[in-house]
Amino acid sequence: MGSALLTALLDLADNWLALRRIELEVYADNSAALALYRKQGFEQEGRARKYAFRDGRYVDALLMARVCTPGQ
């Protein structure tokens, strides 16, 4: 379901809204989300160290973006 929803969202962003760039933040330990975002063309652009305190420890957040190029 998450994959289909993201695909639909990116179609809307690319073909209807003509967005050139989409950014997101994701916890570094969320491997399922990272795999989904990378599969959809997102690339890591940065890391926010010790971004949040969860489950008794600090977790980094990864800053990711997807840039749409004309004709893509």
N, CA, C and O atoms as a Maestro MAE file, in Angstrom:
{
 s_m_m2io_version
 :::
 2.0.0
}

f_m_ct {
 s_m_title
 :::
 protein
 m_atom[288] {
  # First column is atom index #
  i_m_mmod_type
  r_m_x_coord
  r_m_y_coord
  r_m_z_coord
  i_m_residue_number
  s_m_chain_name
  s_m_pdb_residue_name
  s_m_pdb_atom_name
  i_m_atomic_number
  :::
  1 25 0.813 -1.182 0.000 1 A "MET " " N  " 7
  2 3 0.000 0.000 0.000 1 A "MET " " CA " 6
  3 2 0.864 1.257 0.000 1 A "MET " " C  " 6
  4 15 0.561 2.206 -0.723 1 A "MET " " O  " 8
  5 25 1.922 1.284 0.787 2 A "GLY " " N  " 7
  6 3 2.795 2.450 0.842 2 A "GLY " " CA " 6
  7 2 3.438 2.743 -0.498 2 A "GLY " " C  " 6
  8 15 3.572 3.902 -0.889 2 A "GLY " " O  " 8
  9 25 3.836 1.690 -1.205 3 A "SER " " N  " 7
  10 3 4.461 1.859 -2.513 3 A "SER " " CA " 6
  11 2 3.481 2.443 -3.524 3 A "SER " " C  " 6
  12 15 3.836 3.347 -4.282 3 A "SER " " O  " 8
  13 25 2.262 1.938 -3.542 4 A "ALA " " N  " 7
  14 3 1.253 2.442 -4.478 4 A "ALA " " CA " 6
  15 2 0.889 3.891 -4.168 4 A "ALA " " C  " 6
  16 15 0.693 4.695 -5.079 4 A "ALA " " O  " 8
  17 25 0.800 4.215 -2.899 5 A "LEU " " N  " 7
  18 3 0.470 5.580 -2.494 5 A "LEU " " CA " 6
  19 2 1.576 6.550 -2.899 5 A "LEU " " C  " 6
  20 15 1.294 7.629 -3.420 5 A "LEU " " O  " 8
  21 25 2.829 6.173 -2.663 6 A "LEU " " N  " 7
  22 3 3.945 7.042 -3.041 6 A "LEU " " CA " 6
  23 2 4.028 7.191 -4.554 6 A "LEU " " C  " 6
  24 15 4.300 8.285 -5.049 6 A "LEU " " O  " 8
  25 25 3.800 6.117 -5.293 7 A "THR " " N  " 7
  26 3 3.800 6.188 -6.755 7 A "THR " " CA " 6
  27 2 2.740 7.165 -7.247 7 A "THR " " C  " 6
  28 15 3.006 7.972 -8.138 7 A "THR " " O  " 8
  29 25 1.549 7.099 -6.677 8 A "ALA " " N  " 7
  30 3 0.472 8.021 -7.061 8 A "ALA " " CA " 6
  31 2 0.824 9.458 -6.701 8 A "ALA " " C  " 6
  32 15 0.556 10.375 -7.477 8 A "ALA " " O  " 8
  33 25 1.414 9.658 -5.546 9 A "LEU " " N  " 7
  34 3 1.814 10.995 -5.117 9 A "LEU " " CA " 6
  35 2 2.873 11.579 -6.043 9 A "LEU " " C  " 6
  36 15 2.803 12.753 -6.408 9 A "LEU " " O  " 8
  37 25 3.850 10.766 -6.423 10 A "LEU " " N  " 7
  38 3 4.909 11.246 -7.311 10 A "LEU " " CA " 6
  39 2 4.374 11.522 -8.711 10 A "LEU " " C  " 6
  40 15 4.836 12.450 -9.375 10 A "LEU " " O  " 8
  41 25 3.411 10.733 -9.167 11 A "ASP " " N  " 7
  42 3 2.769 11.001 -10.456 11 A "ASP " " CA " 6
  43 2 2.070 12.357 -10.415 11 A "ASP " " C  " 6
  44 15 2.178 13.145 -11.355 11 A "ASP " " O  " 8
  45 25 1.368 12.622 -9.347 12 A "LEU " " N  " 7
  46 3 0.700 13.916 -9.177 12 A "LEU " " CA " 6
  47 2 1.725 15.052 -9.160 12 A "LEU " " C  " 6
  48 15 1.536 16.075 -9.817 12 A "LEU " " O  " 8
  49 25 2.795 14.866 -8.415 13 A "ALA " " N  " 7
  50 3 3.831 15.901 -8.308 13 A "ALA " " CA " 6
  51 2 4.498 16.173 -9.652 13 A "ALA " " C  " 6
  52 15 4.744 17.326 -10.005 13 A "ALA " " O  " 8
  53 25 4.787 15.118 -10.395 14 A "ASP " " N  " 7
  54 3 5.504 15.258 -11.669 14 A "ASP " " CA " 6
  55 2 4.606 15.747 -12.798 14 A "ASP " " C  " 6
  56 15 4.988 16.647 -13.546 14 A "ASP " " O  " 8
  57 25 3.431 15.173 -12.927 15 A "ASN " " N  " 7
  58 3 2.607 15.384 -14.116 15 A "ASN " " CA " 6
  59 2 1.491 16.412 -13.966 15 A "ASN " " C  " 6
  60 15 0.967 16.908 -14.964 15 A "ASN " " O  " 8
  61 25 1.128 16.732 -12.744 16 A "TRP " " N  " 7
  62 3 0.040 17.693 -12.551 16 A "TRP " " CA " 6
  63 2 0.520 18.978 -11.887 16 A "TRP " " C  " 6
  64 15 0.083 20.071 -12.249 16 A "TRP " " O  " 8
  65 25 1.399 18.848 -10.936 17 A "LEU " " N  " 7
  66 3 1.867 20.026 -10.207 17 A "LEU " " CA " 6
  67 2 3.190 20.570 -10.740 17 A "LEU " " C  " 6
  68 15 3.596 21.682 -10.402 17 A "LEU " " O  " 8
  69 25 3.857 19.778 -11.576 18 A "ALA " " N  " 7
  70 3 5.150 20.157 -12.164 18 A "ALA " " CA " 6
  71 2 6.174 20.547 -11.097 18 A "ALA " " C  " 6
  72 15 6.926 21.507 -11.264 18 A "ALA " " O  " 8
  73 25 6.191 19.792 -10.004 19 A "LEU " " N  " 7
  74 3 7.186 20.046 -8.964 19 A "LEU " " CA " 6
  75 2 8.546 19.560 -9.435 19 A "LEU " " C  " 6
  76 15 8.662 18.476 -10.006 19 A "LEU " " O  " 8
  77 25 9.553 20.347 -9.201 20 A "ARG " " N  " 7
  78 3 10.907 19.985 -9.625 20 A "ARG " " CA " 6
  79 2 11.662 19.229 -8.539 20 A "ARG " " C  " 6
  80 15 12.600 18.485 -8.826 20 A "ARG " " O  " 8
  81 25 11.246 19.426 -7.289 21 A "ARG " " N  " 7
  82 3 12.000 18.855 -6.176 21 A "ARG " " CA " 6
  83 2 11.041 18.480 -5.050 21 A "ARG " " C  " 6
  84 15 10.137 19.238 -4.698 21 A "ARG " " O  " 8
  85 25 11.263 17.295 -4.498 22 A "ILE " " N  " 7
  86 3 10.503 16.835 -3.340 22 A "ILE " " CA " 6
  87 2 11.516 16.418 -2.281 22 A "ILE " " C  " 6
  88 15 12.450 15.670 -2.567 22 A "ILE " " O  " 8
  89 25 11.330 16.901 -1.066 23 A "GLU " " N  " 7
  90 3 12.241 16.594 0.034 23 A "GLU " " CA " 6
  91 2 11.504 15.831 1.127 23 A "GLU " " C  " 6
  92 15 10.290 15.958 1.283 23 A "GLU " " O  " 8
  93 25 12.263 15.033 1.883 24 A "LEU " " N  " 7
  94 3 11.687 14.326 3.021 24 A "LEU " " CA " 6
  95 2 12.763 14.065 4.055 24 A "LEU " " C  " 6
  96 15 13.959 14.150 3.774 24 A "LEU " " O  " 8
  97 25 12.313 13.746 5.253 25 A "GLU " " N  " 7
  98 3 13.189 13.301 6.337 25 A "GLU " " CA " 6
  99 2 12.689 11.937 6.786 25 A "GLU " " C  " 6
  100 15 11.484 11.695 6.858 25 A "GLU " " O  " 8
  101 25 13.627 11.052 7.088 26 A "VAL " " N  " 7
  102 3 13.260 9.708 7.535 26 A "VAL " " CA " 6
  103 2 14.278 9.265 8.582 26 A "VAL " " C  " 6
  104 15 15.466 9.567 8.469 26 A "VAL " " O  " 8
  105 25 13.804 8.545 9.603 27 A "TYR " " N  " 7
  106 3 14.730 8.023 10.600 27 A "TYR " " CA " 6
  107 2 15.686 7.034 9.939 27 A "TYR " " C  " 6
  108 15 15.282 6.224 9.105 27 A "TYR " " O  " 8
  109 25 16.949 7.110 10.320 28 A "ALA " " N  " 7
  110 3 17.988 6.289 9.703 28 A "ALA " " CA " 6
  111 2 17.780 4.797 9.939 28 A "ALA " " C  " 6
  112 15 18.291 3.980 9.173 28 A "ALA " " O  " 8
  113 25 17.048 4.430 10.971 29 A "ASP " " N  " 7
  114 3 16.834 3.005 11.256 29 A "ASP " " CA " 6
  115 2 15.553 2.451 10.627 29 A "ASP " " C  " 6
  116 15 15.179 1.310 10.896 29 A "ASP " " O  " 8
  117 25 14.888 3.234 9.806 30 A "ASN " " N  " 7
  118 3 13.652 2.793 9.147 30 A "ASN " " CA " 6
  119 2 14.002 2.212 7.771 30 A "ASN " " C  " 6
  120 15 13.810 2.860 6.742 30 A "ASN " " O  " 8
  121 25 14.511 0.997 7.776 31 A "SER " " N  " 7
  122 3 15.026 0.382 6.547 31 A "SER " " CA " 6
  123 2 13.947 0.169 5.486 31 A "SER " " C  " 6
  124 15 14.230 0.288 4.294 31 A "SER " " O  " 8
  125 25 12.727 -0.140 5.892 32 A "ALA " " N  " 7
  126 3 11.653 -0.339 4.907 32 A "ALA " " CA " 6
  127 2 11.350 0.959 4.166 32 A "ALA " " C  " 6
  128 15 11.209 0.956 2.943 32 A "ALA " " O  " 8
  129 25 11.251 2.057 4.891 33 A "ALA " " N  " 7
  130 3 10.982 3.352 4.256 33 A "ALA " " CA " 6
  131 2 12.152 3.771 3.369 33 A "ALA " " C  " 6
  132 15 11.944 4.277 2.267 33 A "ALA " " O  " 8
  133 25 13.372 3.566 3.842 34 A "LEU " " N  " 7
  134 3 14.551 3.923 3.043 34 A "LEU " " CA " 6
  135 2 14.568 3.160 1.726 34 A "LEU " " C  " 6
  136 15 14.857 3.740 0.679 34 A "LEU " " O  " 8
  137 25 14.264 1.877 1.764 35 A "ALA " " N  " 7
  138 3 14.235 1.075 0.536 35 A "ALA " " CA " 6
  139 2 13.172 1.591 -0.422 35 A "ALA " " C  " 6
  140 15 13.413 1.682 -1.626 35 A "ALA " " O  " 8
  141 25 12.001 1.929 0.099 36 A "LEU " " N  " 7
  142 3 10.916 2.457 -0.726 36 A "LEU " " CA " 6
  143 2 11.318 3.781 -1.367 36 A "LEU " " C  " 6
  144 15 11.133 3.966 -2.570 36 A "LEU " " O  " 8
  145 25 11.859 4.695 -0.585 37 A "TYR " " N  " 7
  146 3 12.235 6.006 -1.116 37 A "TYR " " CA " 6
  147 2 13.344 5.890 -2.157 37 A "TYR " " C  " 6
  148 15 13.300 6.560 -3.189 37 A "TYR " " O  " 8
  149 25 14.329 5.052 -1.893 38 A "ARG " " N  " 7
  150 3 15.419 4.878 -2.873 38 A "ARG " " CA " 6
  151 2 14.892 4.264 -4.167 38 A "ARG " " C  " 6
  152 15 15.312 4.649 -5.258 38 A "ARG " " O  " 8
  153 25 13.982 3.319 -4.045 39 A "LYS " " N  " 7
  154 3 13.380 2.686 -5.226 39 A "LYS " " CA " 6
  155 2 12.642 3.715 -6.079 39 A "LYS " " C  " 6
  156 15 12.573 3.573 -7.300 39 A "LYS " " O  " 8
  157 25 12.095 4.744 -5.448 40 A "GLN " " N  " 7
  158 3 11.347 5.782 -6.154 40 A "GLN " " CA " 6
  159 2 12.230 6.957 -6.590 40 A "GLN " " C  " 6
  160 15 11.719 7.975 -7.058 40 A "GLN " " O  " 8
  161 25 13.544 6.821 -6.439 41 A "GLY " " N  " 7
  162 3 14.457 7.829 -6.961 41 A "GLY " " CA " 6
  163 2 14.943 8.876 -5.978 41 A "GLY " " C  " 6
  164 15 15.611 9.828 -6.380 41 A "GLY " " O  " 8
  165 25 14.627 8.727 -4.707 42 A "PHE " " N  " 7
  166 3 15.126 9.672 -3.708 42 A "PHE " " CA " 6
  167 2 16.583 9.360 -3.396 42 A "PHE " " C  " 6
  168 15 16.987 8.198 -3.357 42 A "PHE " " O  " 8
  169 25 17.364 10.409 -3.176 43 A "GLU " " N  " 7
  170 3 18.777 10.265 -2.827 43 A "GLU " " CA " 6
  171 2 19.051 10.988 -1.518 43 A "GLU " " C  " 6
  172 15 18.459 12.028 -1.229 43 A "GLU " " O  " 8
  173 25 19.958 10.419 -0.734 44 A "GLN " " N  " 7
  174 3 20.317 11.048 0.537 44 A "GLN " " CA " 6
  175 2 21.164 12.285 0.271 44 A "GLN " " C  " 6
  176 15 22.128 12.242 -0.493 44 A "GLN " " O  " 8
  177 25 20.789 13.381 0.910 45 A "GLU " " N  " 7
  178 3 21.530 14.632 0.760 45 A "GLU " " CA " 6
  179 2 22.165 15.086 2.062 45 A "GLU " " C  " 6
  180 15 23.012 15.979 2.061 45 A "GLU " " O  " 8
  181 25 21.771 14.490 3.156 46 A "GLY " " N  " 7
  182 3 22.344 14.905 4.432 46 A "GLY " " CA " 6
  183 2 21.896 14.010 5.566 46 A "GLY " " C  " 6
  184 15 21.096 13.090 5.391 46 A "GLY " " O  " 8
  185 25 22.437 14.308 6.736 47 A "ARG " " N  " 7
  186 3 22.124 13.535 7.940 47 A "ARG " " CA " 6
  187 2 22.035 14.499 9.113 47 A "ARG " " C  " 6
  188 15 22.936 15.308 9.335 47 A "ARG " " O  " 8
  189 25 20.959 14.408 9.847 48 A "ALA " " N  " 7
  190 3 20.795 15.174 11.078 48 A "ALA " " CA " 6
  191 2 21.107 14.224 12.231 48 A "ALA " " C  " 6
  192 15 20.306 13.350 12.564 48 A "ALA " " O  " 8
  193 25 22.266 14.404 12.828 49 A "ARG " " N  " 7
  194 3 22.716 13.493 13.878 49 A "ARG " " CA " 6
  195 2 21.910 13.688 15.156 49 A "ARG " " C  " 6
  196 15 21.576 14.808 15.543 49 A "ARG " " O  " 8
  197 25 21.607 12.558 15.799 50 A "LYS " " N  " 7
  198 3 20.858 12.547 17.061 50 A "LYS " " CA " 6
  199 2 19.604 13.416 16.956 50 A "LYS " " C  " 6
  200 15 19.343 14.258 17.816 50 A "LYS " " O  " 8
  201 25 18.851 13.201 15.915 51 A "TYR " " N  " 7
  202 3 17.672 14.004 15.589 51 A "TYR " " CA " 6
  203 2 16.531 13.818 16.584 51 A "TYR " " C  " 6
  204 15 15.832 14.773 16.923 51 A "TYR " " O  " 8
  205 25 16.349 12.592 17.047 52 A "ALA " " N  " 7
  206 3 15.227 12.312 17.950 52 A "ALA " " CA " 6
  207 2 15.635 11.257 18.972 52 A "ALA " " C  " 6
  208 15 16.519 10.439 18.720 52 A "ALA " " O  " 8
  209 25 14.985 11.290 20.114 53 A "PHE " " N  " 7
  210 3 15.203 10.293 21.158 53 A "PHE " " CA " 6
  211 2 14.024 9.331 21.127 53 A "PHE " " C  " 6
  212 15 12.899 9.695 21.468 53 A "PHE " " O  " 8
  213 25 14.301 8.093 20.710 54 A "ARG " " N  " 7
  214 3 13.254 7.074 20.573 54 A "ARG " " CA " 6
  215 2 13.720 5.764 21.175 54 A "ARG " " C  " 6
  216 15 14.872 5.362 21.012 54 A "ARG " " O  " 8
  217 25 12.833 5.121 21.856 55 A "ASP " " N  " 7
  218 3 13.129 3.794 22.416 55 A "ASP " " CA " 6
  219 2 14.418 3.783 23.230 55 A "ASP " " C  " 6
  220 15 15.196 2.831 23.167 55 A "ASP " " O  " 8
  221 25 14.633 4.844 23.987 56 A "GLY " " N  " 7
  222 3 15.785 4.897 24.878 56 A "GLY " " CA " 6
  223 2 17.107 5.260 24.237 56 A "GLY " " C  " 6
  224 15 18.155 5.125 24.868 56 A "GLY " " O  " 8
  225 25 17.080 5.719 22.993 57 A "ARG " " N  " 7
  226 3 18.345 6.089 22.336 57 A "ARG " " CA " 6
  227 2 18.100 7.186 21.309 57 A "ARG " " C  " 6
  228 15 16.976 7.410 20.861 57 A "ARG " " O  " 8
  229 25 19.175 7.854 20.954 58 A "TYR " " N  " 7
  230 3 19.091 8.877 19.919 58 A "TYR " " CA " 6
  231 2 19.176 8.234 18.538 58 A "TYR " " C  " 6
  232 15 19.921 7.278 18.326 58 A "TYR " " O  " 8
  233 25 18.407 8.772 17.617 59 A "VAL " " N  " 7
  234 3 18.359 8.252 16.254 59 A "VAL " " CA " 6
  235 2 18.614 9.402 15.288 59 A "VAL " " C  " 6
  236 15 18.085 10.501 15.456 59 A "VAL " " O  " 8
  237 25 19.431 9.134 14.275 60 A "ASP " " N  " 7
  238 3 19.678 10.123 13.228 60 A "ASP " " CA " 6
  239 2 18.490 10.180 12.277 60 A "ASP " " C  " 6
  240 15 17.715 9.230 12.170 60 A "ASP " " O  " 8
  241 25 18.361 11.303 11.594 61 A "ALA " " N  " 7
  242 3 17.390 11.431 10.507 61 A "ALA " " CA " 6
  243 2 18.171 11.664 9.226 61 A "ALA " " C  " 6
  244 15 19.154 12.404 9.216 61 A "ALA " " O  " 8
  245 25 17.737 11.039 8.159 62 A "LEU " " N  " 7
  246 3 18.354 11.248 6.856 62 A "LEU " " CA " 6
  247 2 17.509 12.234 6.073 62 A "LEU " " C  " 6
  248 15 16.281 12.151 6.068 62 A "LEU " " O  " 8
  249 25 18.173 13.159 5.418 63 A "LEU " " N  " 7
  250 3 17.516 14.149 4.577 63 A "LEU " " CA " 6
  251 2 17.637 13.657 3.147 63 A "LEU " " C  " 6
  252 15 18.743 13.461 2.643 63 A "LEU " " O  " 8
  253 25 16.505 13.460 2.496 64 A "MET " " N  " 7
  254 3 16.488 12.899 1.151 64 A "MET " " CA " 6
  255 2 15.711 13.814 0.216 64 A "MET " " C  " 6
  256 15 14.848 14.580 0.645 64 A "MET " " O  " 8
  257 25 16.034 13.719 -1.066 65 A "ALA " " N  " 7
  258 3 15.323 14.520 -2.061 65 A "ALA " " CA " 6
  259 2 15.255 13.762 -3.372 65 A "ALA " " C  " 6
  260 15 16.071 12.887 -3.660 65 A "ALA " " O  " 8
  261 25 14.256 14.128 -4.151 66 A "ARG " " N  " 7
  262 3 14.078 13.594 -5.507 66 A "ARG " " CA " 6
  263 2 13.895 14.795 -6.415 66 A "ARG " " C  " 6
  264 15 12.976 15.594 -6.230 66 A "ARG " " O  " 8
  265 25 14.776 14.916 -7.398 67 A "VAL " " N  " 7
  266 3 14.717 16.034 -8.335 67 A "VAL " " CA " 6
  267 2 14.212 15.508 -9.669 67 A "VAL " " C  " 6
  268 15 14.787 14.579 -10.235 67 A "VAL " " O  " 8
  269 25 13.148 16.098 -10.165 68 A "CYS " " N  " 7
  270 3 12.572 15.701 -11.442 68 A "CYS " " CA " 6
  271 2 13.222 16.518 -12.551 68 A "CYS " " C  " 6
  272 15 13.246 17.747 -12.498 68 A "CYS " " O  " 8
  273 25 13.743 15.833 -13.543 69 A "THR " " N  " 7
  274 3 14.316 16.523 -14.691 69 A "THR " " CA " 6
  275 2 13.324 16.466 -15.844 69 A "THR " " C  " 6
  276 15 12.577 15.495 -15.962 69 A "THR " " O  " 8
  277 25 13.301 17.477 -16.690 70 A "PRO " " N  " 7
  278 3 12.360 17.476 -17.817 70 A "PRO " " CA " 6
  279 2 12.486 16.202 -18.652 70 A "PRO " " C  " 6
  280 15 13.590 15.752 -18.957 70 A "PRO " " O  " 8
  281 25 11.345 15.632 -19.014 71 A "GLY " " N  " 7
  282 3 11.335 14.414 -19.817 71 A "GLY " " CA " 6
  283 2 11.490 13.147 -19.017 71 A "GLY " " C  " 6
  284 15 11.550 12.060 -19.593 71 A "GLY " " O  " 8
  285 25 11.556 13.253 -17.725 72 A "GLN " " N  " 7
  286 3 11.749 12.084 -16.864 72 A "GLN " " CA " 6
  287 2 10.467 11.314 -16.727 72 A "GLN " " C  " 6
  288 15 10.430 10.294 -16.039 72 A "GLN " " O  " 8
  :::
 }
 m_bond[287] {
  # First column is bond index #
  i_m_from
  i_m_to
  i_m_order
  :::
  1 1 2 1
  2 2 3 1
  3 3 4 2
  4 3 5 1
  5 5 6 1
  6 6 7 1
  7 7 8 2
  8 7 9 1
  9 9 10 1
  10 10 11 1
  11 11 12 2
  12 11 13 1
  13 13 14 1
  14 14 15 1
  15 15 16 2
  16 15 17 1
  17 17 18 1
  18 18 19 1
  19 19 20 2
  20 19 21 1
  21 21 22 1
  22 22 23 1
  23 23 24 2
  24 23 25 1
  25 25 26 1
  26 26 27 1
  27 27 28 2
  28 27 29 1
  29 29 30 1
  30 30 31 1
  31 31 32 2
  32 31 33 1
  33 33 34 1
  34 34 35 1
  35 35 36 2
  36 35 37 1
  37 37 38 1
  38 38 39 1
  39 39 40 2
  40 39 41 1
  41 41 42 1
  42 42 43 1
  43 43 44 2
  44 43 45 1
  45 45 46 1
  46 46 47 1
  47 47 48 2
  48 47 49 1
  49 49 50 1
  50 50 51 1
  51 51 52 2
  52 51 53 1
  53 53 54 1
  54 54 55 1
  55 55 56 2
  56 55 57 1
  57 57 58 1
  58 58 59 1
  59 59 60 2
  60 59 61 1
  61 61 62 1
  62 62 63 1
  63 63 64 2
  64 63 65 1
  65 65 66 1
  66 66 67 1
  67 67 68 2
  68 67 69 1
  69 69 70 1
  70 70 71 1
  71 71 72 2
  72 71 73 1
  73 73 74 1
  74 74 75 1
  75 75 76 2
  76 75 77 1
  77 77 78 1
  78 78 79 1
  79 79 80 2
  80 79 81 1
  81 81 82 1
  82 82 83 1
  83 83 84 2
  84 83 85 1
  85 85 86 1
  86 86 87 1
  87 87 88 2
  88 87 89 1
  89 89 90 1
  90 90 91 1
  91 91 92 2
  92 91 93 1
  93 93 94 1
  94 94 95 1
  95 95 96 2
  96 95 97 1
  97 97 98 1
  98 98 99 1
  99 99 100 2
  100 99 101 1
  101 101 102 1
  102 102 103 1
  103 103 104 2
  104 103 105 1
  105 105 106 1
  106 106 107 1
  107 107 108 2
  108 107 109 1
  109 109 110 1
  110 110 111 1
  111 111 112 2
  112 111 113 1
  113 113 114 1
  114 114 115 1
  115 115 116 2
  116 115 117 1
  117 117 118 1
  118 118 119 1
  119 119 120 2
  120 119 121 1
  121 121 122 1
  122 122 123 1
  123 123 124 2
  124 123 125 1
  125 125 126 1
  126 126 127 1
  127 127 128 2
  128 127 129 1
  129 129 130 1
  130 130 131 1
  131 131 132 2
  132 131 133 1
  133 133 134 1
  134 134 135 1
  135 135 136 2
  136 135 137 1
  137 137 138 1
  138 138 139 1
  139 139 140 2
  140 139 141 1
  141 141 142 1
  142 142 143 1
  143 143 144 2
  144 143 145 1
  145 145 146 1
  146 146 147 1
  147 147 148 2
  148 147 149 1
  149 149 150 1
  150 150 151 1
  151 151 152 2
  152 151 153 1
  153 153 154 1
  154 154 155 1
  155 155 156 2
  156 155 157 1
  157 157 158 1
  158 158 159 1
  159 159 160 2
  160 159 161 1
  161 161 162 1
  162 162 163 1
  163 163 164 2
  164 163 165 1
  165 165 166 1
  166 166 167 1
  167 167 168 2
  168 167 169 1
  169 169 170 1
  170 170 171 1
  171 171 172 2
  172 171 173 1
  173 173 174 1
  174 174 175 1
  175 175 176 2
  176 175 177 1
  177 177 178 1
  178 178 179 1
  179 179 180 2
  180 179 181 1
  181 181 182 1
  182 182 183 1
  183 183 184 2
  184 183 185 1
  185 185 186 1
  186 186 187 1
  187 187 188 2
  188 187 189 1
  189 189 190 1
  190 190 191 1
  191 191 192 2
  192 191 193 1
  193 193 194 1
  194 194 195 1
  195 195 196 2
  196 195 197 1
  197 197 198 1
  198 198 199 1
  199 199 200 2
  200 199 201 1
  201 201 202 1
  202 202 203 1
  203 203 204 2
  204 203 205 1
  205 205 206 1
  206 206 207 1
  207 207 208 2
  208 207 209 1
  209 209 210 1
  210 210 211 1
  211 211 212 2
  212 211 213 1
  213 213 214 1
  214 214 215 1
  215 215 216 2
  216 215 217 1
  217 217 218 1
  218 218 219 1
  219 219 220 2
  220 219 221 1
  221 221 222 1
  222 222 223 1
  223 223 224 2
  224 223 225 1
  225 225 226 1
  226 226 227 1
  227 227 228 2
  228 227 229 1
  229 229 230 1
  230 230 231 1
  231 231 232 2
  232 231 233 1
  233 233 234 1
  234 234 235 1
  235 235 236 2
  236 235 237 1
  237 237 238 1
  238 238 239 1
  239 239 240 2
  240 239 241 1
  241 241 242 1
  242 242 243 1
  243 243 244 2
  244 243 245 1
  245 245 246 1
  246 246 247 1
  247 247 248 2
  248 247 249 1
  249 249 250 1
  250 250 251 1
  251 251 252 2
  252 251 253 1
  253 253 254 1
  254 254 255 1
  255 255 256 2
  256 255 257 1
  257 257 258 1
  258 258 259 1
  259 259 260 2
  260 259 261 1
  261 261 262 1
  262 262 263 1
  263 263 264 2
  264 263 265 1
  265 265 266 1
  266 266 267 1
  267 267 268 2
  268 267 269 1
  269 269 270 1
  270 270 271 1
  271 271 272 2
  272 271 273 1
  273 273 274 1
  274 274 275 1
  275 275 276 2
  276 275 277 1
  277 277 278 1
  278 278 279 1
  279 279 280 2
  280 279 281 1
  281 281 282 1
  282 282 283 1
  283 283 284 2
  284 283 285 1
  285 285 286 1
  286 286 287 1
  287 287 288 2
  :::
 }
}
